[in-house]
Every structure is written in C-alpha cells, then in structure tokens.
C-alpha cells in the first residue's frame, strides 16, 4: 500500500529524456510539465474494498501520527490492504500513510481484487480481521459492528474479477497527414518522450502515462519510411487524473502538428475541439462514467488490475 500523497508533496515529474544517447533538435520537454498529486488521487472507492470501520476519535483527543503508533514498517508490510480516513463526515475518505495523523473517522480496507488477480476466498478474511484488530488495538479505537457480510464481499470480488480486461479501453488522438519516421522521432525526443518498443511513451516515475505510435511504421533507432497517422493514446483507468493526462497528450499532439503539419483529430476522424484541451471530451467522460458505475475510481489499484 502506498502512503497518501500530500497536496504539497513531490510532483509526478516526467522521467529524463533520451538526450544522453540521442537528442532532439530542440528541448521542448517544458511543454509537458509535471502533474501534481492531489488528495483525491488516493480517495476511497467503495466498489474496490471490503472494509471494517473503527470507532470515531474521542472528542477533544489530539490526533497522533500513524507511523508513530503503528510503525512505518507496518505500512510497508501491508499487502492488498489500506487504511482510509476523514475528519469531516461530508468529505471523501482518503488513503492514509505513516506520515499522516489519525483522523476522526477511519476504515481498514481489503482490496476486492488482490495482487494475485484471483477472487477473494473465505480463508483470506481471518488474516484481514487480524490486521484490522491490531490497528484497532494500537489506536485504541474498537472495530464497529454491522459491516458487510463476508459472503457479500466475496460475491462482489468474483464479479469484479469477471470484469478483468473490461476497463482496459484506451482513449486516443491522432495526427493525420504524411510524416517521415525521422521527423516523428525528432518530435518525440524533443518532448522528452522515451523509447518503448516500436514507439515512444511519456514516462513518469517509471510508469507510462501515454504512448505515441506511427501507424504501420516502427520508430526504432534508424527507422526509415513514412506514416499517414501518428497516434497518441492512454488508458483512463490507469491514471488518477485522466483529464490532466488528456491535456498533456493534446499538447504533445499539437507540438507534433506544429513541427510536422497535419491536423489533430479524434480516432474517429473528427477535428479535436477545444473541449479536449481542457480534458472535457465526451469520449473520455463516457469511459470515466463506466468506471464510476462500478464504484471505482481511475488510478485506483483495483481499477488498474481490471484494465
């Protein structure tokens, strides 16, 4: 389980460009600035977890740092589980880490689709209950009765596992025209994109955020030839801020258009409008609604396992 990202925390800074081995004709990597983490990036997704609620923090009690009470190694050792909290009943629960203070309301949660990818079985609940009991004891906040039946949680888990792959849909843009392989490669390198297979990717902290491919053409080193379409694509389910990713991808596509010519379009062939510039495209919103309908959130670990 990853610790919660604080609003003032580190930026999701793009990984270094390939300039050490080969360089573009200019450095335009500043056009793809870091995407700063937001509290909602680690917000609770009801459809992703089986939870146990702890008693509320006693009125007047001073919140304590969780790492001090539970130990930082405890958080590092958590597998397929997480702790969530909120101070305001009207707020969204967000994931807590060792550097966070305990909150007025807290949940101990188990992922309905664990890292194994298999549906939860009855054998896994006693271990989770042991972890939840340890947290409750350390925080001196009793587990609350009236939670979900394990049979219902297992049924939800089986349903989600059965949907595996259904959230892997991509959203894409394309540049239509006629483009030389060497010039496509130069644009990618100028933006700081990294080589990946026969194309390039915008890589942030080791994770590919969006990819760039030339239709019918490999962009391996020394590639020759031309392509009528350069495609830009990403999986909305994999990013906690898909609208921001679309903004960056749109910026990249427009840079390519400025350098190479051609028109930025949706994959359906329609001219990319201003709504795409702000991440409000109807096609993207439809994909996000499919995720939300399952009680999931884009970027959540369970959502990514279904992509």
N, C-alpha and C positions, 0 to 999 in steps of 0.2 A: 504494500500500500504506500503510495506516495504521500508525503506531507502536503498540507494545504499550501497553496500559493497565496502569498500576501499581496495586496494591491501595490505595495512598494517594493515587491520582490524583484528578482532578476528578470531581465527581459528574455523572451524567446528569440535569442539572437541567431540569425542565419549562420550556418557553418561557413568556414572560409572558402573562398573561391578556388579555382584551379590555377591561379596565376603562378604558383610555384613551378608547375610543369609546362603550362601553356597559357598565354594571356590573350584576352580580347583586345580589340583595337582601342578601347577606352574602358574606364572603370565606371559603370553605371549602377553598381550594387546599391547605392544610396536610394535608388528608386523603389527598392523592396525593403523598407525599414522593419525593425523588429515588431512583432506582435506582442504587446504587453499582456501578461496574465491578469485575469480579473477574478474576483471572488466567485462569480458564477461558474467559472471553469471547473470547479470541484463541487458544484451543487449536487444535492441528493436527487437521485432519480428513483422514484417509488417502484417502478417496474423492474428495477435491476437488483433489488435486495430483499432478503428476509431480515427482519430487524427485531431487536429487543430494546425497549425503552427503559431508561434509568429514571429514578426519582429526580425531580427538579432540584436544582441547587437551593439550599436553605436560604430563606430571606435574610439579607444582611451579611451572608457569608462572602468572604473575599475569594474570587476565583484564583486557582492555583495553576501553575504551568504544568501541562500534562506530562511533558518529558521528565519533570522533577518527580512527579508522583508515580508514573508508570514505568519510567525509564526509557531512554531513547532507543535502546536495543529491543525493547518490547515492540515498538512501532516497526523497526527494521525487520523483525521476525514475523510480523503479521502476513499471512498468506491468504488471499481470496476473502479478506475481511477488511473492514474500515470502521472508523469512528466518525460520527457526524454530530454537529451541534448548532444551536442557535440561541440567541438571547431574547429575541422578540418573537412572540407567537405568530406574528404576521409575516415573518421573514422565512426565507428558504433555508433548510438545513444545509450546511456546507461541510466538507471533509476537514477533519482536524488532524494535526500532526503534533510532534513533540514540542514544537516551539509555540503552539497555541495554548491559551488558557482554557480551562474548562468553562463551559457555557451553561446557561440556565437550564436548557433542555438538551439532552444528549441521547443518541442512538448508537447501539453497537450493531453492525450490519454484516451480513454474509452475502457474497455475490451469488446470484442465482445461476450464472454461468461461470463456473470457476476456470482457472487457467488450463485445466485438463480438457475443457471443452465438453465434458460429459455432464449429463443432468445430475442434480443432487440426489443422493440416496439417504435413507434414514440413518445410516451409520455416521454421516457427517455432522449431524445435529448435536450429538453429545459433546464433540470437540468444540463446536462453536459455543455451546452453552457454558463449557468450562472457561473459555476465554472471556465471555461476557460476564460470568460470575467473578472472575478475577478482577476485571475492570471495576465492576460494581463494588467489590470489597475494598479495593485500593482507594476509590473515590468516596467511599462511604455513602453510596447512593444506590439503594436497593433496586433490583430489577422489578419492573412493574408487570402485573398480571394482565391478562386479556389480549395477548398478542395473537398473531396469525398461527393457525394450526400448521404443524409441520407437513401434514398431508397436502394442504393447500399450497404451501411453498414449493413442495416437490412437483406438484402439478404445474405450477407457473414455470418452474425450471424446465420441465420437459417441453412445455410449449415454446419457450424461448430457444432451447437447443434445436427444436424442429424448424426454427426460422433461420438457422445459420446460413449465411450467404445472402439472405434476402436484403440486408442493409448495405451490401457492397456496391450499390449503384454509384456511378460517377457522374459528376456534373462537369461539363466541358464547354470550351470556346474553341474557335478555330480561326486561323488566318488563311483566307482564300486568295490565291494568285498563282505565281510560279516562282519558286525560290531555290536558289543554289545551296547545296549542302554546306559549303564552306562559310557562306554568309549566315546561314541559320546557326551554325556552330559558333560563329563570332558573336552573334547577339546573345546566345546563351551564356557564353563566357563573360561577356561584358556585364551581365546582370548578376554574376556570381553564382550561377547555377552549376551543379556538379554532375559529372558524367554518371549515367546509370544505364547499363546495358546499351541499347541502341539509341538512347535519347539522353535527356537531362532531367534533373529534379531540383526544386528549391528545397534544400535540406536544412532543418532547424533542430539543433540538439540531437543530431543523428537520425531524425525522423523526416521522411519525405513528405512535404506538405502538398505540393502539386508537381505534376510531371509535364514534360514537353517532348512531343514526338513528331516526326515528319512522316506523313503517310507514304508508305511504300519505299521508305528510304532509311537506311541505318546511318546514324550520326556518329559512328565510331571514329576514332582518330584517323585522319587522312581520307575520310569519306568523300566520294565524288558523286555527281549526279544532281538531280533536282526533284522537287516535290511540289504538287499543286496545293497541298494543305499542311499547315503546321497546327497540331492540336495541343491544347492546354487542358489538363484535367486533374480533378482531385475527388476524394471520397468525403462527402459531407459528414458521414458518420464518424470519421476518424479524427475530426478536429473540434475542440470545444468552442471555437469561434469561426464557424464556416463562412459567415458573411465577410469577416475580415480576410479570410483566405481568398474569397472571390474577388475582393477589392485588389489584393496583391496580384492575383492571376490576371485580372483585367489590365492592370498597369503593365505587367510583363508583355501581354499580347499587344498592347498599344505601342510599347517600345519596339517590338518586332515590326509592327506595321510602319512605324516612323522610319526605321532603317531599311526595310525591305520593300515597302509598298504593300498593296493588298488591303483587304477590308476585314476587320474583326467581326466575326459572326457567332451566333449560337451554333451548336452542332446541327440544328435543323436547317441552317442556312439563312436565318434571319439576321439582319444587322443588329449588332449589340447596342442596346439603348442605354440611356443614362441611368436607368434603374440598376443595371449591372454594376455600374461604377460605385454604387453605394451598397451593393450586396443584397438588393431587394428584388431580385429577379424571381418571377413566378415559378420557373422551373426548379430553382433551388428551394424556394419556400415549400413546394409540394413534397420534395424529398424530406425536408425537416419535419413536415406535418406527419409523414409516415413514421418517423422515429418517435415523435411526441405521442402519437396514438398508442404506442406500446408502453407508455410510461417511462420512456428512456430519454436520455439527453445526448446530443452529439459530443463525441470526445470521451464519454464515459467508458470505463474499461470493459464493461459488459457489452455496450453498443459496438465497440471496436471488435470484440470477439464474434459478433454476428455479421460483421461486414465481410 
